[in-house]
C-alpha cells in the first residue's frame, strides 16, 4: 500500500526506536497482515527501508486503525489512508493504542499462527490473557508493554533472521532456575520472506518484576548524596552504594556461571585474541574520524590493544550479556535481576550470539560506575573537589563489584588483565562516538576515562 508506505516514510525517522536517524532514504516498502479484526483493527507490517548508501533495514510496525481521530491518541498518530471507496482509516502506533494491545497475549496463550507469525508460549507460568498493556516510555531500540503487575512484553522493532539472544539466553537460563533473571513466558517469531532464511524474533514475554529499582537511578542517587555532604567520604554517606555493588557483582558472576553451564563454551586461542585486537583497532580508526579529540589517545590505545593481540591469558569463551550496565539491572527486595540479554542492538545478530569473554560484561559495568560517578561533573567541570569525590565513589564501587564477583565465582575479574583494560578502553571509545553524536557536553566523561586507561593520568 503506497499511501501507507508514504506515511511511514515521514513517521518512522522521528521514532525513538528507529536506529538509522540521519541516513538518507532511497525507498520504503511494506507488507502487512491483520492480527485482530475487532475494534480497533490491528495489523502488523514489515517495513523495509533501503538507504542511499546501499544499506537496508526491516522494521516491525503494528498499526491500529480507527474510523475517526482519537484525541487522547494524538501523540501516536501516524496518518490517514483513504480507501478505494473514499473511506478514511486513521492509523495509530499499535503499541501505544491501549485498546489494541490485548491480541498479543491472547494469541500467545493459544499458541496461534497468524499469517507468517507464530506464537510460542513457554508453558511455565500464567499469562495474563485479556489485560491491556501499558507502554514503557523510557525504551529506545525496542518497545515494551507492561500487563498489570504480572508480565512485560518486549517488541523487537528491527528484524533480523535468527533467534534473538534475549529469548535464547532466557530460555536456557530458565532450565538453571537462576534467581537473577525474570523468567521467560513466551516468544513470537515471523517467517522471513526469503524461505532460505530463519524466522526473525518479533517479541518476548517475561515475568514482570514489580517494586524494583533501576540500578542507574540508585547509583546516581548515591552520588548525589555524596556531593551533598561536603566533608564526608563515600563510605560515610548514608546513601553508600558499595554493598549493593558487591551484591551486583555476585549476581553477575552467578549469571555467567549458569550461562556457561547451559550454553556452549570454548577455550580462547591466539587467533581469537588477535581478532579482538584487530576489531578494537578498526573501531578506533572509525571513531577518530568522528571524534577528533580521540587523536591524543590513539598511541596509548594502540598499546593497550597490542597487549591483547599477544595475550596468552587462559580464558574460556562463553555466551555473555553483551551490553551490561547499571541501566540493565533491577534491585528487588531479594536481590538483583539482570535484564536484556540481546547485546548491543546496533551490532548484527550473528555477532551478538558469538562466544565472548565474561570480562566484556565486567568492563561494561565498570564503565557504568564511572558514568554514574561523573555525570554530574558535566555541570561543574572545573570543580576539583567534586572530581576527587567522584573518583573516590567510582573506585569504591568498582572494587566492591569485583569483590562480589570474586566471592561468588572464585575468580578475580579485575586483576591485572590486559583484556579487561582493553574492553574498558574499547567501550570508552564507543561512548565517545555516542556522546559526540547525541550529548556533546558529556564527551568529557569517556575522554577523561581514556586518560586513565592509557596511562596519561
Buried (B, 14 or more C-beta within 10 A) or exposed (E): BEBBBEBBBEBBBEBBBBBBEEBEEEEBBBEBEEBBEEEBBBBBBBBBBBBEEEEEBBBBBBBBBBEEEBEEBEEBBBBBBEEEEEEEBBBBBBBBBBBBBBBBBBBBBEEBEBBBBBBBBBEEBEBBBEBBBBBBEEBEBBBBBBBEEBBBBBBBBBBBBBBBBBBBBBBBBBEBEBBBBBBBBBBBBBBBEEEEEBBBBBBBBBBBBEEBBBBBEBBBBBBEBBBEBEEBEBEEBEBBBBEBBBBBBBBBBBBBBBBBBBBEEEEBEEEBBBEBBEEBBEBBEEBBEEBEBBEEBBEBBBEBBBBBBEBEBEBEBBBBBBBBBBBBBBBBEEBBBBBBBBBEBEEEBEEBBBBBBBBBBBBBBBBBBBBBBBBBBEEEEEBEEBBEBBBBBBBBBBBBBBBBBBEBBEEEBBEEBBBBBBBBBBBBBBBBBBBBEEEEEBBBBBBBBBBBBBEEE
